[in-house]
């Protein structure tokens, strides 16, 4: 499933990185502790978090993640948006919390 398909099905806001909407998603990871995500997320995963600072892009780039989903109405910082556009890794947004959106993404990926 592509990032674009998930955006359309879950009505996510696209903050940045629109060039990466065709990235393929093969799984996901939910977490806010960067070292945990760095150690456990895998390439082509979608990452669900409330972290908005530029270090999330460093992790997303290093791990070759498909996209980042910010929860609870959080918005990315300007530096984060700029790096997202450079790396073509979309940053998406939702008002839902991590638990709810993780379940929805899991269900979509396992249909």
HELIX and SHEET records of a PDB file:
HELIX    1   1 UNK A    3  UNK A   10  1                                   8    
HELIX    2   2 UNK A   18  UNK A   20  5                                   3    
HELIX    3   3 UNK A   34  UNK A   40  1                                   7    
HELIX    4   4 UNK A   55  UNK A   62  1                                   8    
HELIX    5   5 UNK A   78  UNK A   87  1                                  10    
HELIX    6   6 UNK A   98  UNK A  109  1                                  12    
SHEET    1   A 5 UNK A  13  UNK A  16  0                                        
SHEET    2   A 5 UNK A  90  UNK A  93 -1                                        
SHEET    3   A 5 UNK A  67  UNK A  70  1                                        
SHEET    4   A 5 UNK A  45  UNK A  49  1                                        
SHEET    5   A 5 UNK A  27  UNK A  30  1                                        
END                                                                             
